[in-house]
Amino acid sequence: MIRPQPPDIAIVIPARNEAARIADCLTALAGQVSERVRVILVVNNTTDGTAGLARKVASGNGINLSVLECTLAAHEGVGTARRMGCDHALRTMPGLRSLLTTDADCIVAPDWIARNLAHLDEADAVCGRIEPMASETEILVRVDTHLGVLEATYRRLVQDFFARHVPGHAEIAGTHGEAAGASLALTREAYVMAGGFVPVKCGEDRRLVRALRRAGARVRHVDDVTVQASCRLTGRAPGGMSDALKERMGARDYLIDDGLPPADWLIRQAGCGRLGPWPLLVPARLRLNVRDLPRHIEMLETFRNSERVLPAARTPDASLSKCHVIGAAPERRTAIIPAVPSPRPSARSILNGA
């Protein structure tokens, strides 16, 4: 008799008051799970029937589900929940090889598990692409497309700059460049090496990817690993996707993604060899407003066209003084515009990667 294989793949999903969406989230996984997969749902501070409904859906679809119910303190959030789920996997799955994570308001692609595992054969971490749910894209009609194009253009230029001038980042050119907990996969060894998710309210995903890069891990940003994310305006994490979408409604000026620094600062820091790993965390004092972007776009385009080569990692000269490493500022997520803009952004263009 062939013994069943103990689970060695954990999928961690944080959830808070997600009774309206958890069934769709788990059903999307049902067709691709096997005896190797255990889903760990971390239900925190919940007043609806998320946990009970999740158990019912899992039972009816043959999903090996563990539900952790907890109450988090006011200073804790999705980072704490994600860490709790991963810690549970490390404790209870002796043969654990891979950790995957998504969100309870997301629907993973039918091949999401298989594609993640295929990339993990050659990488330590896999950052997937986030797309808007087709049924909710009408919400994005109210987002100013011109401002979206500006941020998309600047994001592409910043990623190209990183790929050309920061050692170990050549692979981010032309990718979505995102590192979202909605689609993140890691080997067990990489997760432990990076110190795991930081127990914070928001931004734990990017912090983990930065820690991986600092440790020399192989991080991939891929387009064939996809997740559909909700476009709702009433989110669960302060400073998350929902807050970012609300800021973008209409033609109001707003702070762009906190991974995109001012162009002049970016050039100076790279010349000093002092840029941190991608994705950056820009301190509040350096955050850019979207309507300031034309000047910074022109600056990076001029720099690129000049074909200058920065003396990365050398001692800074007088012209490149005032170099500072980006500090650990409070992190606030914004909706990400994709690396390659189009004249009329699609729904994916507005939401991609956040």
Secondary structure, 3 states (H helix, E strand, C coil): CCCCCCCCEEEEEEECCCCCCHHHHHHHHHCCCCCCEEEEEEEECCCCCHHHHHHHHHHHHCCCEEEEEECCCCCCCHHHHHHHHHHHHHHHCCCCCEEEECCCCEEECCCHHHHHHHHHCCCCEEEEEEEECHHHHHHHHHECHHHHHHHHHHHHHHHHHHHHHCCCCHHHCCCCCCCCHHHEEEEHHHHHHHCCCCCCCCCHHHHHHHHHHHCCCCEEEEEEEEEEECCCCCCCCCCCHHHHHHHHEECCCCECCCCCCCHHHHHHHHHHCCCCCCCCCCCHHHCCEHHHHHHHHHHHHHHHHCCCCCCCCCCCCHHHCCCCCCCCCCCCCCCCCCCCCCCCCCHHHHHCCC
